[in-house]
Amino acid sequence: MAVDYTVIVVYLAGMLAMGWWGMRRAKSKSEFLVAGRRLGPMMYSGTMAAIVLGGASTIGGVGLGYQYGLSGAWMVFTIGLGLLALSVFFSARIARLKVYTVSEMLDLRYGGRSGLISGVVMWAYTLMLAVTSTIAYATIFDVLFDMNRTIAIILGGSIVVAYSTLGGMWSITLTDMVQFVVKTIGVLLLLLPIAVIKAGGFSEMKAKLPTEYFDPLGIGGETIFTYVLIYTFGMLIGQDIWQRVFTARSDRVARVGGTVAGTYCLVYAVAGAVIGTAAKVMYPKLPSADAAFATIVKDELPIGVRGLVLAAALAAVMSTSSGALIACATVANNDIWSRLRGAVRPSGGGKDEAHDEVKGNRLFILIMGVAVICIAIALNNVVEALTVAYNLLVAGLLVPILGGLLWKRGTVAGALAAVCVGGLAVIGLMWGYGILANEPVYYGLLLSLAAYVIVSLATKPTDAAVLAAWRERLAGRGAEAETDAEPATATQ
């Protein structure tokens, strides 16, 4: 195991080194929170794919393949579909807004007053997303070092908090690019073919497993529909995803780079399901489906390769964890704290308040990071936490966000009603039906839509000047050009 340990230690040390390098690069609010809005297509595609493909997509995706066969790909597949939809239909308009958070977009569209409430909902979502990613360190470090769960969470979480706090989005972007490469090599190029070969090839897999393991719809139509509702639509509105869109240097980069990343997700989804199916052939009676990834890596891979694949799993977890952490801190500082203290500044545009803004956002990442680690230690049920996060996001914010982009008659009162009705409804319905039930998000979303339409039609239309300014921003003409501490050279 010495070689495997060396691979992992070198990888973790590299993450910290990139955090230090990013600190030297992030000299303004724009650089710290959105990498100066200057990423080119190659780096944008890699980092976008890295953030959406986390521990749930890797370890959980393999586990679903173990449990359901090839149809286990649907969870990650719907994530890829959501990213494709975001990139093709919305990313160019989002990038042109030149804002930092989803709540700022809502304030621009509706004329203010919706940012604080929507910020609280988005903060809760990003916080729980960061927590669930952080918990996954326990699984990986247990395989590596037979480490205590609490120590594993503190170790993995501290590394992510350290490099995220140091360099903000620049550090996260650099580490995500490394993580994207490591995941591609470790999971797609090494683990996938080795797992299939060890299982005897596809012919042997078909001979040993029930036919439903090779049915594309075997996981069930209702489950697939729920995945689409939660993950596909969740990709359209999450702060962690939007904050990456804000890093693109142009509309075209956001659209094309996101399309490439979404296509990569589809391939990754199938790969995870195939690996899980192969694991079912080799280990038909594992105590837990989620143990499939760790078991096949530990028992079937040669020395060195095992370390690289485990590094790939760490990369998957770290990319999602760091992206959710900076999103959580950005929302907490810019949408909640700044509003509560009465220091709200105009959205987007204007010259960055360079160094003090960087220090403030860095402090919030540190505070949120410590909170995430503490909650992760105390929390046991990852699936329930993630379900609560996505249910709140989709039921509370999907309608006012997409409504603002697609329906000019929507009003601030309608948006606030949608957020409150959808959010409260989904919480109450989860209490009644159970956290893992499908009904809460179905009914919560319908109630949010009804509240948005009814209240918007019953109230005065949005001021014409607000809509005119909104259209100018969507066209990329309303925001004053940002000035950064360093020359705005594009990063490929």
For each residue, the residues with C-beta under 8 A, 3 or more apart:
1: 4 5 303
2: 5 6
3: 6 7 303 304 307
4: 1 7 8 144 303 304 306 307 310
5: 1 2 8 9 144 145 307
6: 2 3 9 10 307
7: 3 4 10 11 304 307 308 310 311
8: 4 5 11 12 144 307 310 311 314
9: 5 6 12 13
10: 6 7 13 14
11: 7 8 14 15 182 311 314 315
12: 8 9 15 16 159 314
13: 9 10 16 17
14: 10 11 17 18 178
15: 11 12 18 19 159 160 163 175 178 318
16: 12 13 19 20 159 162 163
17: 13 14 20 21
18: 14 15 21 22 163 167 171 174 175 178
19: 15 16 22 23 162 163 164 165 166 167 171 175
20: 16 17 23 24 163 166 167
21: 17 18 24 25 167 170 171 174
22: 18 19 25 26 163 166 167 168 170 171 172 173 174
23: 19 20 26 166 167 171
24: 20 21 167
25: 21 22 31 167 170 486
26: 22 23 31 32 167 168 169 170 171 358
27: 31 354 355 358 484 485 486
28: 31 32 36 352 354 355 357 358 484 485
29: 32 33 100 352 353 354 357 358 361
30: 33 34 36 37 352 482 484
31: 25 26 27 28 34 35 36 168 169 170 358 484 485 486
32: 26 28 29 167 168 169 170 357 358 361 362
33: 29 30 100 168 169 243 246 326 330 361
34: 30 31 37 100 169 243 246 247
35: 31 38 39 169 170 173 247 491
36: 28 30 31 170 247 484 486 488
37: 30 34 95 98 246 247 248 249 482
38: 35 247 249 488 489 490 491
39: 35 43 44 47 173 247 248 249 253 257 490 491
40: 43 44 249 253 490 491 492
41: 44 45 253 256 257 260 492
42: 45 46 257 492
43: 39 40 46 47 173 177 491 492
44: 39 40 41 47 48 244 247 248 253 254 257 258 261
45: 41 42 48 49 257 258 260 261 264
46: 42 43 49 50 176 177 180 181 261
47: 39 43 44 50 51 172 173 176 177 180 244 247 319
48: 44 45 51 52 83 241 244 257 258 261
49: 45 46 52 53 180 260 261 264 265 268
50: 46 47 53 176 177 179 180 183 315 316 319 323
51: 47 48 54 176 240 241 244 319 320 323
52: 48 49 57 79 80 83 235 241 261 265 320
53: 49 50 57 58 76 79 183 265 268 316 319 320
54: 51 57 58 133 136 316 317 319 320 321
55: 58 59 60 132 133 136 139 140 313 316 317 320
56: 59 60 61 75 132 133 136 320 382 386
57: 52 53 54 60 61 75 76 79 265 268 269 272 316
58: 53 54 55 61 62 183 187 272 293 312 313 316 317
59: 55 56 62 63 136 139 290 293 294 313 316
60: 55 56 57 63 64 75 290
61: 56 57 58 64 65 72 73 75 76 268 269 272 273 276
62: 58 59 65 66 272 273 275 276 279 292 293 296
63: 59 60 66 67 72 276 288 289 290 291 292 293
64: 60 61 67 68 72 73 74 75 219 272 273 276 289
65: 61 62 68 69 70 72 73 272 273 274 275 276 277 279 280 292
66: 62 63 72 276 277 279 280 286 289 292
67: 63 64 72 276 289
68: 64 65 71 72 212 213 218 219 273
69: 65 72 209 212 213 214 215 218 273 276 277 280
70: 65 73 213 214 215 216 218 270 273 274 277
71: 68 74 215 216 217 218 219 273
72: 61 63 64 65 66 67 68 69 75 219 272 273 276 277
73: 61 64 65 70 76 77 269 270 272 273
74: 64 71 77 78 219 223 224 227 269
75: 56 57 60 61 64 72 78 79 227 231 269
76: 53 57 61 73 79 80 265 268 269 272
77: 73 74 80 81 227 265 266 269 270
78: 74 75 81 82 224 227 228 231 232
79: 52 53 57 75 76 82 83 231 232 235 265 269
80: 52 76 77 83 84 262 263 264 265 266 268 269
81: 77 78 84 85 228 232 262 266
82: 78 79 85 86 231 232 233 234 235 236 262
83: 48 52 79 80 86 87 235 241 258 261 262 265
84: 80 81 87 88 258 259 262 263
85: 81 82 88 89 90 232 235 236
86: 82 83 89 90 91 235 236 241 245 258 262
87: 83 84 90 91 254 255 256 257 258 259 261 262
88: 84 85 91 255 258 259
89: 85 86
90: 85 86 87 93 94 236 405
91: 86 87 88 94 95 245 248 251 254 255 258
92: 95 96 251 252 254 255
93: 90 96 97 405 474
94: 90 91 97 105 242 245 246 254
95: 37 91 92 245 246 248 250 251 253 254
96: 92 93 251 473 474 475 476
97: 93 94 104 105 108 348 473 474 479
98: 37 246 348 349 473 476 479 482
99: 104 105 108 246 347 348
100: 29 33 34 104 243 246 330 334 348
101: 104 105 119 122 239 242 243 330 331 334 335
102: 105 106 118 122 237 238 239 242 331 397 401
103: 106 107 114 115 116 118 119 122 331 334 335
104: 97 99 100 101 107 108 115 334 335 347 348
105: 94 97 99 101 102 108 109 242 347 401 404
106: 102 103 109 110 114 115 118 400 401 404 415
107: 103 104 110 111 112 113 114 115 347
108: 97 99 104 105 347 348 469 470 473
109: 105 106 404 405 410 462 466 470
110: 106 107 113 114 400 404 410 411 412 415 462 466
111: 107 412 462 463 466
112: 107 115 412
113: 107 110 412 416
114: 103 106 107 110 117 118 400 412 415 416 419
115: 103 104 106 107 112 118 119 335 339 344
116: 103 119 120 335 336 339 340
117: 114 120 121 416 419 420
118: 102 103 106 114 115 121 122 335 396 397 400 415 419
119: 101 103 115 116 122 123 331 335 336 339
120: 116 117 123 124 336
121: 117 118 124 125 392 393 396 397 419 423
122: 101 102 103 118 119 125 126 238 239 331 335 393 397
123: 119 120 126 127 328 331 332 335 336
124: 120 121 127 128 389 392
125: 121 122 128 129 238 239 389 390 392 393
126: 122 123 129 130 238 239 240 324 325 327 328 331
127: 123 124 130 131 324 328 368 371 372 375 389
128: 124 125 131 132 385 386 388 389
129: 125 126 132 133 238 240 320 324 327 328 386 389
130: 126 127 133 134 321 324 325 328 368 372
131: 127 128 134 135 372 375 376 379 385
132: 55 56 128 129 135 136 382 385 386 389
133: 54 55 56 129 130 136 317 320 321 324
134: 130 131 137 153 156 157 160 317 321 372 373 376
135: 131 132 138 153 376 379 382
136: 54 55 56 59 132 133 139 140 317 382
137: 134 140 141 152 153 155 156 157 314 317
138: 135 141 142 147 149 152 153
139: 55 59 136 142 143 290 294
140: 55 136 137 143 144 152 156 294 310 313 314 317
141: 137 138 144 145 147 151 152 155 156
142: 138 139 145 146 147 149 152 294
143: 139 140 294 297 298 310
144: 4 5 8 140 141 147 310
145: 5 141 142 152
146: 142
147: 138 141 142 144 151 152 155
148: 151 152
149: 138 142 152 153 377
150: 153 154 377
151: 141 147 148 154 155
152: 137 138 140 141 142 145 147 148 149 155 156
153: 134 135 137 138 149 150 156 157 373 376 377
154: 150 151 157 158 373 377
155: 137 141 147 151 152 158 159
156: 134 137 140 141 152 153 159 160 314 317 318 321
157: 134 137 153 154 160 161 321 369 372 373 376
158: 154 155 161 162 373
159: 12 15 16 155 156 162 163 318
160: 15 134 156 157 163 164 318 321 322 325 369
161: 157 158 164 165 325 365 366 369 370 372 373
162: 16 19 158 159 165 166
163: 15 16 18 19 20 22 159 160 166 167 171 172 175 322
164: 19 160 161 167 168 171 172 322 325 326 365 369
165: 19 161 162 168 362 365 366 369
166: 19 20 22 23 162 163 171 362
167: 18 19 20 21 22 23 24 25 26 32 163 164 170 171 172 174
168: 22 26 31 32 33 164 165 171 172 326 358 361 362 365
169: 26 31 32 33 34 35 172 173 243 247 326
170: 21 22 25 26 31 32 35 36 167 173 174
171: 18 19 21 22 23 26 163 164 166 167 168 174 175
172: 22 47 163 164 167 168 169 175 176 322 323 326
173: 22 35 39 43 47 169 170 176 177 247
174: 18 21 22 167 170 171 177 178
175: 15 18 19 163 171 172 178 179 318 319 322
176: 46 47 50 51 172 173 179 180 319 322 323
177: 43 46 47 50 173 174 180 181
178: 14 15 18 174 175 181 182 315
179: 50 175 176 182 183 315 316 318 319
180: 46 47 49 50 176 177 183 184 315 319
181: 46 177 178 184 185
182: 11 178 179 185 186 308 311 312 315
183: 50 53 58 179 180 186 187 188 268 312 315 316
184: 180 181 187 188 189
185: 181 182 188 189 190 308 312
186: 182 183 189 190 191 308 309 310 311 312 313 315
187: 58 183 184 190 191 192 268 271 272 275 309 312 316
188: 183 184 185 191 192 267 268 271
189: 184 185 186 192 193
190: 185 186 187 193 194 301 305 308 309
191: 186 187 188 194 195 275 296 297 301 309 312
192: 187 188 189 195 196 271 274 275
193: 189 190 196 197
194: 190 191 197 198 300 301 305
195: 191 192 198 199 274 275 278 279 296 300
196: 192 193 199 201 202 205 274 278
197: 193 194 200 201
198: 194 195 278 282 296 300
199: 195 196 204 205 277 278 279 281 282
200: 197 203 204 205 208 281
201: 196 197 204 205
202: 196 205 206
203: 200 206 207
204: 199 200 201 207 208 281
205: 196 199 200 201 202 208 209 213 277 278 281
206: 202 203 209 214
207: 203 204
208: 200 204 205 281
209: 69 205 206 213 214 277 280 281
210: 213
211: 214 215
212: 68 69 215 218
213: 68 69 70 205 209 210 218 277 280
214: 69 70 206 209 211 218
215: 69 70 71 211 212 218
216: 70 71
217: 71 220 221 224
218: 68 69 70 71 212 213 214 215
219: 64 68 71 72 74 223 224
220: 217 223 224
221: 217 224 225
222: 225 226 438
223: 74 219 220 226 227
224: 74 78 217 219 220 221 227 228
225: 221 222 228 229
226: 222 223 229 230 438 441
227: 74 75 77 78 223 224 230 231 232
228: 78 81 224 225 231 232 233
229: 225 226 232 233 394 441 442 445
230: 226 227 233 234 387 390 391 394 441
231: 75 78 79 82 227 228 234 235 390
232: 78 79 81 82 85 227 228 229 235 236
233: 82 228 229 230 236 237 394 398
234: 82 230 231 237 238 390 393 394
235: 52 79 82 83 85 86 231 232 238 241
236: 82 85 86 90 232 233 241 398 401 402
237: 102 233 234 241 242 393 394 397 398 401 402
238: 102 122 125 126 129 234 235 241 242 327 393
239: 101 102 122 125 126 242 243 327 328 330 331
240: 51 126 129 243 244 320 323 324 326 327
241: 48 51 52 83 86 235 236 237 238 244 245
242: 94 101 102 105 237 238 239 245 246
243: 33 34 100 101 169 239 240 246 247 323 326 327 330
244: 44 47 48 51 240 241 247 323
245: 86 91 94 95 241 242 248 254 258
246: 33 34 37 94 95 98 99 100 242 243
247: 34 35 36 37 38 39 44 47 169 173 243 244
248: 37 39 44 91 95 245 251 253 254 257
249: 37 38 39 40 253 490 491
250: 95 253 254
251: 91 92 95 96 248 254 255 476
252: 92 255 256
253: 39 40 41 44 95 248 249 250 256 257
254: 44 87 91 92 94 95 245 248 250 251 257 258
255: 87 88 91 92 251 252 258 259
256: 41 87 252 253 259 260
257: 39 41 42 44 45 48 87 248 253 254 260 261
258: 44 45 48 83 84 86 87 88 91 245 254 255 261 262
259: 84 87 88 255 256 262 263
260: 41 45 49 256 257 263 264
261: 44 45 46 48 49 52 83 87 257 258 264 265
262: 80 81 82 83 84 86 87 258 259 265 266
263: 80 84 259 260 266 267
264: 45 49 80 260 261 267 268
265: 49 52 53 57 76 77 79 80 83 261 262 268 269
266: 77 80 81 262 263 269 270
267: 188 263 264 270 271
268: 49 53 57 61 76 80 183 187 188 264 265 271 272
269: 57 61 73 74 75 76 77 79 80 265 266 272 273
270: 70 73 77 266 267 273 274
271: 187 188 192 267 268 274 275
272: 57 58 61 62 64 65 72 73 76 187 268 269 275 276
273: 61 62 64 65 68 69 70 71 72 73 269 270 276 277
274: 65 70 192 195 196 270 271 277 278
275: 62 65 187 191 192 195 271 272 278 279 292 293 296
276: 61 62 63 64 65 66 67 69 72 272 273 279 280 289 292 293
277: 65 66 69 70 72 199 205 209 213 273 274 280 281
278: 195 196 198 199 205 274 275 281 282 296
279: 62 65 66 195 199 275 276 282 283 286 292 293 295 296
280: 65 66 69 209 213 276 277 283 284 292
281: 199 200 204 205 208 209 277 278 284
282: 198 199 278 279 296 300
283: 279 280 286 292 295 296
284: 280 281
285:
286: 66 279 283 289 291 292 295
287: 291
288: 63 291
289: 63 64 66 67 276 286 292
290: 59 60 63 139 293
291: 63 286 287 288 294 295
292: 62 63 65 66 275 276 279 280 283 286 289 295 296
293: 58 59 62 63 275 276 279 290 296 297 313
294: 59 139 140 142 143 291 297 298
295: 279 283 286 291 292 298 299
296: 62 191 195 198 275 278 279 282 283 292 293 299 300 301
297: 143 191 293 294 300 301 306 309 310 313
298: 143 294 295 301 306
299: 295 296
300: 194 195 198 282 296 297
301: 190 191 194 296 297 298 305 306 309
302: 305 306
303: 1 3 4 306 307
304: 3 4 7 307 308
305: 190 194 301 302 308 309
306: 4 297 298 301 302 303 309 310
307: 3 4 5 6 7 8 303 304 310 311
308: 7 182 185 186 190 304 305 311 312
309: 186 187 190 191 297 301 305 306 312 313
310: 4 7 8 140 143 144 186 297 306 307 313 314
311: 7 8 11 182 186 307 308 314 315
312: 58 182 183 185 186 187 191 308 309 315 316
313: 55 58 59 140 186 293 297 309 310 316 317
314: 8 11 12 137 140 156 310 311 317 318
315: 11 50 178 179 180 182 183 186 311 312 318 319
316: 50 53 54 55 57 58 59 179 183 187 312 313 319 320
317: 54 55 58 133 134 136 137 140 156 313 314 320 321
318: 15 156 159 160 175 179 314 315 321 322
319: 47 50 51 53 54 175 176 179 180 315 316 322 323
320: 51 52 53 54 55 56 129 133 240 316 317 323 324
321: 54 130 133 134 156 157 160 317 318 324 325
322: 160 163 164 172 175 176 318 319 325 326
323: 50 51 172 176 240 243 244 319 320 326 327
324: 126 127 129 130 133 240 320 321 327 328
325: 126 130 160 161 164 321 322 328 329 365 368 369 372
326: 33 164 168 169 172 240 243 322 323 329 330 365
327: 126 129 238 239 240 243 323 324 330 331
328: 123 126 127 129 130 239 324 325 331 332 368 372
329: 325 326 332 333 361 364 365 367 368 369
330: 33 100 101 239 243 326 327 333 334 335 361 364
331: 101 102 103 119 122 123 126 239 327 328 334 335 336
332: 123 328 329 335 336 337 364 367 368
333: 329 330 336 337 338 360 361 364
334: 100 101 103 104 330 331 337 338 361
335: 101 103 104 115 116 118 119 122 123 330 331 332 338 339
336: 116 119 120 123 331 332 333 339 340
337: 332 333 334 340 341 364
338: 333 334 335 341 343 344 345
339: 115 116 119 335 336 342 343 344
340: 116 336 337
341: 337 338
342: 339
343: 338 339
344: 115 338 339
345: 338 350
346: 349 350
347: 99 104 105 107 108
348: 97 98 99 100 104 108 473 479
349: 98 346 478 479 480 482
350: 345 346 480 482
351: 480 482 483
352: 28 29 30 357 482 483 484
353: 29 356 357
354: 27 28 29 357 358 485
355: 27 28 358 359
356: 353 359 360
357: 28 29 32 352 353 354 360 361
358: 26 27 28 29 31 32 168 354 355 361 362
359: 355 356 362 363
360: 333 356 357 363 364
361: 29 32 33 168 329 330 333 334 357 358 364 365
362: 32 165 166 168 358 359 365 366
363: 359 360 366 367
364: 329 330 332 333 337 360 361 367 368
365: 161 164 165 168 325 326 329 361 362 368 369
366: 161 165 362 363 369 370
367: 329 332 363 364 370 371
368: 127 130 325 328 329 332 364 365 371 372
369: 157 160 161 164 165 325 329 365 366 372 373
370: 161 366 367 373 374
371: 127 367 368 374 375
372: 127 130 131 134 157 161 325 328 368 369 375 376
373: 134 153 154 157 158 161 369 370 376 377
374: 370 371 377 378
375: 127 131 371 372 378 379
376: 131 134 135 153 157 372 373 379
377: 149 150 153 154 373 374
378: 374 375
379: 131 135 375 376 382 385
380:
381: 384 385
382: 56 132 135 136 379 385 386
383: 386 387 436
384: 381 387 388 435 436
385: 128 131 132 379 381 382 388 389
386: 56 128 129 132 382 383 389 390
387: 230 383 384 390 391 435 436
388: 128 384 385 391 392 430 435
389: 124 125 127 128 129 132 385 386 392 393
390: 125 230 231 234 386 387 393 394 441
391: 230 387 388 394 395 426 430 440 441 444
392: 121 124 125 388 389 395 396 423 426 427
393: 121 122 125 234 237 238 389 390 396 397 398
394: 229 230 233 234 237 390 391 397 398 441 444 445
395: 391 392 398 422 423 425 426 440 441 444 445 447 448
396: 118 121 392 393 418 419 422 423 426 444 448
397: 102 118 121 122 237 393 394 400 401 419 422
398: 233 236 237 393 394 395 401 402 422 445 448
399: 402 403 418 422 445 448 449 452
400: 106 110 114 118 397 403 404 410 414 415 418 419 448 452
401: 102 105 106 236 237 397 398 404 405
402: 236 237 398 399 405 406
403: 399 400 406 407 410 414 415 418 452 456
404: 105 106 109 110 400 401 407 410 415
405: 90 93 109 401 402
406: 402 403
407: 403 404 410 456
408: 462 467
409: 456 457 461
410: 109 110 400 403 404 407 414 415 452 456 462
411: 110 414 415 455 456 459 460 461 462
412: 110 111 112 113 114 415 416 462
413: 416 417 455 456 459
414: 400 403 410 411 417 418 451 452 453 454 455 456 457 459
415: 106 110 114 118 400 403 404 410 411 412 418 419 452 456
416: 113 114 117 412 413 419 420
417: 413 414 420 421 451 452 454 455
418: 396 399 400 403 414 415 421 422 448 449 451 452 455
419: 114 117 118 121 396 397 400 415 416 422 423 448
420: 117 416 417 423 424 451
421: 417 418 424 425 447 448 450 451
422: 395 396 397 398 399 418 419 425 426 444 445 447 448 451
423: 121 392 395 396 419 420 426 427 444
424: 420 421 427 428
425: 395 421 422 428 429 440 443 444 447 448
426: 391 392 395 396 422 423 429 430 440 441 443 444
427: 392 423 424 430 431
428: 424 425 431 432
429: 425 426 432 433 437 439 440 443 444
430: 388 391 426 427 433 434 435 437 440
431: 427 428
432: 428 429
433: 429 430 437 439 440
434: 430 437
435: 384 387 388 430
436: 383 384 387
437: 429 430 433 434 440
438: 222 226 441 442
439: 429 433 442 443
440: 391 395 425 426 429 430 433 437 443 444
441: 226 229 230 390 391 394 395 426 438 444 445
442: 229 438 439 445 446
443: 425 426 429 439 440 446 447
444: 391 394 395 396 422 423 425 426 429 440 441 447 448
445: 229 394 395 398 399 422 441 442 448 449
446: 442 443 449 450
447: 395 421 422 425 443 444 450 451
448: 395 396 398 399 400 418 419 421 422 425 444 445 451 452
449: 399 418 445 446 452 453
450: 421 446 447 453 454
451: 414 417 418 420 421 422 447 448 454 455
452: 399 400 403 410 414 415 417 418 448 449 455 456
453: 414 449 450 456 457
454: 414 417 450 451 457 458
455: 411 413 414 417 418 451 452 458 459
456: 403 407 409 410 411 413 414 415 452 453 459
457: 409 414 453 454
458: 454 455
459: 411 413 414 455 456
460: 411
461: 409 411
462: 109 110 111 408 410 411 412 466 467
463: 111 466 467
464: 467 468
465: 468 469
466: 109 110 111 462 463 469 470
467: 408 462 463 464 470 471
468: 464 465 471 472
469: 108 465 466 472 473 478
470: 108 109 466 467 473 474
471: 467 468 474 475
472: 468 469 475 477 478
473: 96 97 98 108 348 469 470 476 477 478 479
474: 93 96 97 470 471
475: 96 471 472 478
476: 96 98 251 473 479
477: 472 473
478: 349 469 472 473 475
479: 97 98 348 349 473 476 482
480: 349 350 351
481:
482: 30 37 98 349 350 351 352 479
483: 351 352
484: 27 28 30 31 36 352 487 488
485: 27 28 31 354
486: 25 27 31 36 489
487: 484
488: 36 38 484
489: 38 486
490: 38 39 40 249
491: 35 38 39 40 43 249
492: 40 41 42 43
